[in-house]
């Protein structure tokens, strides 16, 4: 019995195995050739690197209680135009763009209600990025606007203005509205007199904005060009400026700039604004670089000294560029003795210069104005005559050298004793009377 049962069991197992083999053969026949012996593939989702999605610019319209309807971005931040720009071309350089950041676009800005799509475009900046234009004028922010609704850049330097939905500069004095190519039209300016408790009476425009002279200018000739004019916009005229009370009309004249426009002169000195003055009464450009000053109604440079304020008698032959600079020694508790000019403004050296050669050009000279000479600088107390010299700059002017180091001012020093340029970029330093660099 055991033998028969065992045989039946074997037969059943064999039959079952046969069935399994048949099924395997049938399955193999269903698999495409070449894949039957391949291991099973595990499929996973494709992994790609995340691509940053940059949202394009948004332009909306908002209403300001004073200015009316103006353009803003998607967050309500005010947008401005620069009247020195040309149609579809930004004339705002690197330093300018640091204060007036561009409204950039990938090519398809989004438009809110009230924005005229036909006026929207873009222009290339020098770095290849694209700035949004409106009615062909590039659009910018103002770094001092910190929240939606602020318009503190309005009228800055009389060249920055908010923009209306029809593409006009709001508040820009003009005799006619711009059309499709809005080159800024400047109405005839007014020259008035304002008073400061420290500086006394000084010249301002019709809005009370301070006017400055540049001591590197010549008689009836502006030596401020390019980037300089961006930071120090000229007081332009068509030829007939208005004169307010206290202004001597006989002192008013004009000079021609390189682009053919006319800058107003007073006592033969061209007049400018300072881009950082934002409201009437601001005189933050006073003394900048030891070369920019407000001017009195008598035509005299006001340097803030008691003598200048107390004695407004004009120089009978005022030619600021012909005055030879004075070099002397000042003392600081921190720096010790260091070189200054005759007004106490700090002088610096640039460690990238080589002996008797300036390597500071372009924007560098705007921020670090050179101490210029006609060839015979005056030695004050502590200065070593054997170390005084001069060398030529690229434009043919002469910069004073001390121990073969060209000497410069720093644009952010505004009064005697300021040494805010010390150590800037680890390449700008004051220098002692021996001609050695002070790095402390």
C-alpha positions in Angstrom: 0.0 0.0 0.0 2.8 2.4 0.8 4.5 1.7 -2.5 1.3 2.4 -4.5 0.5 5.6 -2.6 4.1 6.8 -3.0 3.9 6.2 -6.8 0.6 8.2 -7.0 2.3 11.0 -5.1 5.2 11.1 -7.5 2.9 11.1 -10.5 0.9 14.1 -9.1 4.2 16.0 -8.4 5.4 15.3 -11.9 2.1 16.4 -13.5 2.3 19.7 -11.5 5.9 20.3 -12.5 4.9 19.8 -16.1 2.2 22.3 -15.9 4.6 24.9 -14.4 7.1 24.2 -17.3 4.3 24.7 -19.9 3.3 28.0 -18.3 6.9 29.2 -18.3 7.4 28.4 -21.9 4.2 30.2 -22.8 5.3 33.3 -20.8 8.8 33.3 -22.4 7.1 33.3 -25.8 5.3 36.5 -24.9 8.6 38.4 -24.0 10.3 40.2 -26.9 13.5 38.8 -28.2 16.6 40.0 -26.3 14.7 40.8 -23.1 13.9 37.4 -21.7 17.2 37.0 -19.8 17.6 40.7 -18.8 17.2 41.6 -15.1 14.1 43.6 -14.2 14.6 47.4 -14.6 13.7 49.7 -11.8 12.1 52.9 -13.2 12.6 56.1 -11.2 11.4 59.7 -12.0 13.9 61.8 -13.9 15.8 64.2 -11.7 16.6 67.7 -13.2 18.4 70.6 -11.6 16.0 73.3 -10.3 15.9 76.3 -12.6 15.3 79.6 -10.8 12.1 81.2 -12.1 12.5 84.9 -12.2 9.2 86.8 -12.1 9.1 89.5 -14.7 8.6 93.2 -13.8 5.2 94.4 -13.0 4.0 98.0 -13.8 0.9 99.4 -12.1 -0.7 102.7 -11.6 -1.3 104.3 -8.2 -2.6 107.6 -7.1 -0.5 110.0 -5.0 -2.4 112.7 -3.2 0.1 115.4 -4.4 1.4 114.0 -7.7 -1.7 112.3 -9.0 -1.5 109.1 -11.0 2.0 107.7 -11.2 3.7 104.4 -12.2 4.8 101.9 -9.5 5.9 98.3 -9.5 4.0 95.3 -8.4 4.8 96.1 -4.7 3.8 99.7 -5.0 7.4 101.0 -5.1 7.6 104.3 -7.1 9.3 104.3 -10.5 11.2 107.3 -11.9 12.6 108.6 -15.1 16.0 110.3 -15.6 15.7 113.3 -17.9 19.4 113.0 -18.8 18.6 109.7 -20.5 17.9 109.6 -24.3 15.0 107.7 -25.9 15.7 103.9 -25.4 19.1 104.6 -23.9 20.1 104.8 -20.2 22.8 107.4 -19.3 22.9 106.3 -15.7 26.3 104.8 -15.0 27.4 102.2 -12.4 27.5 104.7 -9.5 24.2 106.2 -10.6 22.6 102.8 -10.9 23.7 102.0 -7.3 21.4 104.9 -6.2 18.8 104.5 -8.9 18.4 100.7 -9.4 16.9 99.8 -12.8 13.5 98.1 -13.3 14.8 95.0 -15.0 12.8 92.7 -17.3 13.1 89.3 -18.9 11.2 90.7 -21.9 7.6 90.5 -20.9 6.7 92.8 -18.1 3.2 92.4 -16.6 0.9 95.4 -16.8 -1.8 96.5 -14.4 -4.9 98.5 -15.0 -4.2 102.0 -16.4 -0.8 101.1 -17.9 -0.6 101.8 -21.7 0.9 98.6 -23.2 1.8 100.6 -26.3 4.3 102.7 -24.3 6.1 99.7 -22.7 9.4 98.6 -24.1 12.9 97.8 -22.9 16.5 98.9 -23.6 19.9 97.2 -23.0 22.2 98.3 -20.2 25.9 98.1 -20.5 26.0 94.8 -18.7 23.6 93.2 -21.1 20.6 93.2 -18.8 17.4 94.9 -20.0 15.7 97.9 -18.3 12.0 98.5 -18.8 11.2 101.7 -20.7 7.9 103.6 -20.7 7.3 106.0 -23.6 11.0 105.2 -24.5 12.3 106.4 -21.1 14.1 103.9 -18.9 12.5 103.3 -15.5 14.3 103.3 -12.1 13.8 103.0 -8.4 15.3 105.4 -5.8 17.4 103.8 -3.1 16.0 106.1 -0.4 12.4 105.0 -1.0 12.0 102.2 1.5 8.3 101.4 1.4 5.3 101.6 -1.0 4.0 105.1 -1.5 7.2 106.9 -0.9 8.3 109.4 -3.6 11.4 110.9 -2.0 13.2 110.7 -5.3 10.8 113.2 -6.9 12.7 116.2 -8.3 16.2 115.1 -7.1 18.7 117.2 -8.9 15.9 118.5 -11.0 16.5 115.5 -13.3 14.6 112.7 -11.6 10.8 112.5 -11.8 7.9 110.1 -11.3 6.1 109.1 -14.4 2.4 109.5 -15.3 0.4 106.7 -17.1 0.7 108.8 -20.3 4.5 108.7 -20.1 5.2 112.2 -19.0 7.6 113.3 -16.2 5.3 114.5 -13.4 6.4 118.0 -12.1 9.0 118.6 -14.8 8.7 122.3 -15.9 8.2 122.2 -19.6 6.7 124.4 -22.3 5.2 121.5 -24.2 4.4 117.9 -23.5 6.8 115.2 -24.8 5.4 113.0 -27.6 6.8 109.6 -28.6 10.4 110.6 -28.0 10.3 112.6 -24.7 13.6 114.5 -24.5 13.3 116.6 -21.4 12.4 120.2 -22.1 13.7 122.6 -19.4 11.7 125.7 -18.7 13.8 128.8 -17.9 15.1 128.4 -14.4 15.0 131.0 -11.6 18.0 132.0 -9.5 17.1 133.0 -5.9 18.9 133.7 -2.7 18.4 131.5 0.4 20.0 131.8 3.9 21.7 129.3 6.1 22.6 129.9 9.8 26.2 128.7 9.2 26.9 129.6 5.5 24.9 132.8 5.3 23.3 133.7 2.0 23.8 131.4 -1.0 22.2 130.9 -4.4 19.3 128.4 -5.0 17.0 127.7 -7.9 13.3 128.6 -8.0 12.4 125.5 -5.9 15.0 126.4 -3.2 17.5 123.7 -4.3 21.1 124.6 -3.6 23.4 125.6 -6.5 27.1 124.8 -6.4 30.3 125.7 -8.2 33.2 123.4 -9.1 36.6 124.9 -8.3 38.2 122.9 -11.1 36.1 124.8 -13.7 37.6 127.7 -15.6 36.1 131.1 -16.3 33.0 130.5 -18.4 34.0 126.9 -19.0 32.8 123.7 -17.3 35.3 120.9 -16.7 32.7 118.6 -15.3 31.9 115.9 -17.9 30.4 112.4 -18.2 29.9 110.8 -14.8 30.6 114.1 -13.1 27.5 115.6 -14.8 25.4 112.7 -13.6 26.2 113.4 -10.0 26.3 117.2 -10.4 23.5 118.0 -12.9 24.0 121.4 -14.6 21.6 124.3 -14.2 20.5 124.5 -17.8 19.0 127.4 -19.7 17.7 128.3 -23.1 19.3 131.7 -22.6 16.9 133.8 -20.4 17.0 132.6 -16.8 14.8 134.5 -14.3 16.5 136.4 -11.4 14.9 136.7 -8.0 15.4 139.3 -5.2 19.0 139.7 -4.1 20.5 138.2 -7.2 22.8 140.4 -9.3 21.5 140.2 -12.8 24.8 141.5 -14.2 26.6 138.4 -12.8 24.4 136.0 -14.7 25.7 134.4 -17.9 25.9 131.2 -19.8 28.5 128.7 -21.0 28.3 125.9 -23.5 28.7 122.3 -22.5 30.2 119.6 -24.7 26.7 118.4 -25.8 25.8 121.9 -26.9 23.5 122.7 -24.1 23.8 125.9 -22.1 24.8 126.0 -18.4 24.1 129.1 -16.3 27.1 130.8 -14.9 27.3 133.3 -12.0 30.3 135.6 -11.9 31.6 133.4 -14.7 31.3 130.2 -12.6 29.1 127.4 -14.0 26.3 126.4 -11.6 25.3 122.8 -10.7 23.0 120.7 -8.5 24.1 117.9 -6.3 22.3 114.6 -6.8 22.1 113.8 -3.1 20.2 117.0 -2.2 16.6 115.9 -2.2 14.7 118.9 -0.7 15.0 122.7 -0.4 17.5 123.5 2.3 19.7 120.5 1.7 23.4 121.5 1.2 24.9 118.0 1.4 27.2 118.8 -1.5 29.0 121.6 0.4 32.7 120.9 0.5 32.5 117.6 -1.3 36.0 116.5 -2.4 37.3 120.0 -1.4 36.1 121.2 -4.8 32.4 121.8 -4.6 30.9 124.8 -2.8 27.8 126.9 -2.6 28.1 130.4 -3.9 27.1 133.8 -2.4 25.0 136.5 -4.1 28.3 138.4 -4.6 29.7 135.5 -6.6 32.1 134.3 -4.0 32.7 130.6 -3.1 31.5 129.9 0.4 33.7 127.4 2.1 32.0 127.7 5.5 34.8 129.5 7.2 33.9 132.6 9.4 35.9 134.8 7.1 34.0 133.7 4.0 30.6 134.3 5.7 31.6 137.6 7.3 33.3 139.1 4.3 31.2 138.6 1.1 33.5 141.0 -1.0 34.0 139.3 -4.3 37.4 138.5 -5.8 38.0 141.1 -8.5 39.3 138.4 -10.8 37.7 135.1 -9.7 39.3 132.2 -11.6 39.2 129.3 -9.1 41.3 127.0 -11.4 44.2 129.4 -11.4 44.6 129.3 -7.6 47.6 127.1 -6.6 46.8 124.6 -3.9 48.4 124.6 -0.5 49.8 121.5 1.1 50.3 121.3 4.9 50.2 119.0 7.8 47.3 118.3 10.1 47.1 116.1 13.2 44.6 113.4 14.3 44.6 111.5 17.6 44.1 108.3 15.6 46.3 108.9 12.5 48.9 111.2 13.9 50.2 113.8 11.4 49.0 113.6 7.8 48.8 115.8 4.7 45.9 118.2 4.0 45.2 121.1 1.7 45.0 124.7 2.6 41.4 124.3 3.8 42.2 121.3 6.0 40.7 118.8 3.6 42.4 115.4 3.8 44.6 114.2 1.0 45.0 110.6 0.0 47.2 108.3 -2.0 46.2 105.3 -4.2 48.4 102.3 -3.7 47.7 101.1 -7.2 49.5 104.2 -8.5 53.1 103.9 -9.5 55.8 106.6 -8.8 54.7 109.8 -10.6 51.9 108.1 -12.4 48.2 108.1 -11.6 46.3 104.9 -12.4 43.0 106.5 -11.3 40.8 107.2 -14.3 37.1 107.7 -15.2 34.7 107.0 -12.3 37.7 106.8 -10.0 38.5 110.5 -10.5 34.9 111.4 -9.9 35.1 109.8 -6.5 38.7 110.7 -5.8 39.2 114.2 -7.3 42.8 115.0 -7.9 44.7 117.8 -6.2 45.5 119.9 -9.3 48.2 122.4 -9.8 49.5 124.8 -12.5 53.0 123.8 -11.4 53.8 125.7 -8.2 51.8 124.4 -5.2 52.2 126.4 -2.0 53.9 124.7 1.0 52.3 125.1 4.3 53.5 124.2 7.8 55.2 120.8 8.0 55.4 120.1 4.3 58.7 119.0 2.9 59.6 121.0 -0.2 61.9 118.2 -1.5 59.0 115.8 -1.7 56.6 118.1 -3.7 56.2 117.4 -7.4 53.5 117.0 -10.1 52.6 114.6 -12.9 50.3 114.7 -15.9 46.9 113.1 -16.0 45.4 111.7 -19.1 43.5 114.9 -19.8 46.6 117.0 -19.7 46.0 118.5 -16.3 48.6 118.2 -13.6 48.1 116.4 -10.2 50.3 117.3 -7.2 52.6 114.5 -6.0 54.2 114.0 -2.6 57.2 111.7 -2.4 56.1 110.7 -6.0 52.6 109.7 -4.8 49.7 111.5 -6.7 47.4 113.2 -4.2 43.6 113.0 -4.2 40.5 114.1 -2.2 37.7 111.7 -1.3 34.2 112.8 -2.4 32.6 111.8 0.9 34.8 114.0 3.0 32.7 117.2 3.5 34.6 119.2 6.1 38.1 119.7 7.4 39.2 116.8 9.7 37.1 114.2 7.8 39.1 111.1 7.0 36.3 108.8 5.8 38.4 107.7 2.8 41.1 106.1 5.0 41.5 102.5 4.1 38.7 102.4 1.5 39.1 99.3 -0.5 42.4 98.7 1.3 44.0 100.9 -1.4 43.3 104.4 -0.3 45.3 105.9 2.6 46.5 109.2 4.1 50.2 110.0 3.9 52.5 111.6 6.5 54.9 114.5 6.1 57.7 112.0 5.3 55.7 110.7 2.4 55.0 107.3 4.1 51.6 105.6 4.0 49.6 105.6 7.2 47.6 102.4 7.4 46.3 102.5 10.9 
